Amino acid sequence: MTAVPADLLIDQPTVADGAALWRLAKDSKTLDLNSSYSYLLWCRDFAGTSAVARDADGGPVGFVTGYVRPDRPGTLLVWQVAVDSAYRGHGIAARLLDALTARLAAERGVTRVETTITPGNTASERLFTSFAERHDAALTRETLFDTGLFPDGTHDPEVLYLIGPLSPTTRH
């Protein structure tokens, strides 16, 4: 395991980060892997609602992708979270999520977070449960998409985690 640099930088992704984000997602072995093209588009079109953690050389070692829901402008939907295996266990995913929500609370008035998690993904369950606790926010869960809705028939259900409202300290 690599030691986390004290000066780990968290900022917005750029198109040049797209390939690295795709590799991080692929190497996670838990995320639904989208096409490499989609990560390039994400870094172009949704950079403002996403975050990347960079090592001392500027290379991405983790990311959170998300978007503000068009019909609920105070809600951030977190799409994917991934951290390089060499950097896991140091709270980087939590730091990314906290930094992103603080930025979006200040810039866009975000007060709620949503994400979906497949049953048994304990790392994500812990990440978002602890996020709700850190931010003194209510957490509810409900099935968003049952297995039968997926055309390939092999996808686990997606459970929607609804977190909020975030405490005022998150929003300022």
C-alpha positions in Angstrom: 0.0 0.0 0.0 1.3 3.4 -0.9 1.4 6.2 1.7 -1.0 9.0 0.9 0.9 12.2 0.2 0.1 15.0 2.6 -0.2 17.3 -0.3 -2.7 15.2 -2.2 -4.5 17.6 -4.5 -8.2 17.4 -5.1 -9.6 19.4 -8.1 -11.8 19.1 -11.2 -10.9 16.5 -13.8 -9.9 17.6 -17.3 -10.4 15.8 -20.6 -6.7 14.7 -20.3 -7.8 12.7 -17.2 -10.4 10.7 -19.1 -8.2 7.7 -19.9 -6.9 7.5 -16.3 -10.4 7.6 -14.9 -11.4 4.8 -17.2 -8.4 2.7 -16.0 -9.3 3.4 -12.4 -12.9 2.3 -13.0 -11.7 -0.8 -14.9 -9.2 -1.7 -12.2 -11.7 -1.3 -9.4 -13.4 -4.6 -10.5 -16.6 -3.4 -8.9 -17.8 -0.5 -11.0 -19.9 -0.9 -14.1 -17.3 0.0 -16.7 -18.5 2.5 -19.3 -16.8 3.1 -22.6 -13.5 5.0 -22.6 -15.2 7.6 -24.7 -17.8 8.2 -22.0 -15.1 9.0 -19.5 -13.6 11.6 -21.9 -17.1 13.1 -22.3 -17.7 13.1 -18.6 -14.4 15.0 -18.0 -15.5 17.5 -20.6 -19.2 17.9 -19.8 -19.4 17.2 -16.1 -16.0 18.3 -14.7 -17.7 20.9 -12.7 -19.7 18.3 -10.7 -16.9 15.8 -10.4 -13.6 15.6 -8.5 -10.2 14.0 -9.0 -7.5 13.3 -6.4 -3.9 13.7 -7.8 -0.6 12.4 -6.5 2.5 14.5 -6.3 3.1 14.1 -10.0 -0.4 15.3 -10.9 -1.6 11.8 -11.9 -5.2 10.8 -10.9 -5.3 8.3 -8.1 -9.0 8.6 -7.4 -12.2 10.2 -8.6 -15.8 11.0 -8.0 -18.1 11.6 -10.9 -21.5 13.2 -10.5 -24.1 15.6 -11.8 -26.7 17.9 -10.4 -30.1 16.5 -11.2 -31.9 18.7 -13.7 -35.3 18.3 -12.0 -33.7 18.8 -8.5 -31.0 21.4 -8.7 -30.1 21.1 -5.0 -29.3 17.4 -5.4 -26.0 15.9 -6.5 -26.2 12.4 -8.0 -22.9 10.6 -7.5 -22.3 8.4 -10.4 -19.0 6.6 -9.7 -16.3 6.6 -7.0 -12.9 4.9 -7.5 -9.5 5.0 -5.9 -6.4 3.3 -7.2 -5.7 0.1 -5.3 -2.4 1.3 -4.0 -4.1 4.3 -2.3 -7.1 2.6 -0.8 -7.7 2.5 3.0 -6.5 6.1 3.5 -9.9 7.9 3.3 -9.3 9.3 -0.2 -12.8 8.5 -1.4 -14.3 10.3 1.7 -12.0 13.3 1.1 -13.1 13.5 -2.5 -16.8 13.2 -1.6 -16.5 15.8 1.1 -14.5 18.2 -1.1 -17.0 17.8 -4.0 -20.1 18.4 -1.9 -18.5 21.4 -0.1 -17.7 22.9 -3.5 -21.1 22.3 -5.0 -22.9 23.5 -1.8 -21.0 26.8 -2.1 -21.3 27.1 -5.9 -24.7 25.6 -6.7 -26.6 25.4 -3.4 -26.5 21.6 -3.2 -28.1 20.3 0.0 -28.7 16.6 -0.9 -26.7 13.7 -2.3 -28.0 10.6 -4.0 -26.2 7.6 -5.3 -27.1 4.0 -6.2 -25.3 1.0 -4.7 -25.7 -2.7 -5.6 -26.4 -4.9 -2.5 -23.1 -6.4 -1.1 -20.9 -3.5 -2.2 -19.8 -2.9 1.4 -17.1 -0.3 0.6 -19.7 2.0 -1.0 -22.3 1.3 1.7 -19.7 2.3 4.3 -18.6 5.4 2.4 -22.0 6.8 2.0 -23.3 5.8 5.4 -20.2 7.5 7.0 -20.7 10.5 4.7 -24.3 11.0 6.1 -23.0 10.6 9.6 -20.2 13.1 9.1 -22.6 15.7 7.7 -25.3 15.1 10.2 -27.7 14.1 7.4 -30.6 11.7 7.2 -30.0 8.6 5.1 -32.8 6.6 3.5 -32.6 3.7 1.1 -35.1 2.4 -1.5 -34.8 0.2 -4.6 -34.5 2.4 -7.6 -34.0 -0.2 -10.4 -35.0 -3.8 -9.9 -33.0 -6.5 -11.6 -35.8 -7.1 -14.2 -35.4 -3.6 -15.6 -31.9 -4.3 -16.9 -32.0 -5.7 -20.5 -29.0 -8.1 -20.0 -30.7 -9.8 -17.0 -27.5 -10.2 -15.1 -27.5 -6.9 -13.2 -28.1 -6.7 -9.4 -30.7 -4.2 -8.3 -29.6 -0.6 -7.7 -30.5 0.7 -4.3 -30.9 4.5 -4.1 -29.3 6.2 -1.1 -30.9 9.5 -0.4 -28.8 11.7 1.9 -29.9 15.1 3.2 -30.3 17.7 4.0 -26.6 18.2 4.6 -25.7 20.1 7.7 -25.1 23.9 7.3 -21.3 23.5 7.9 -21.2 21.4 4.7 -23.0 24.1 2.8 -20.7 27.0 3.7 
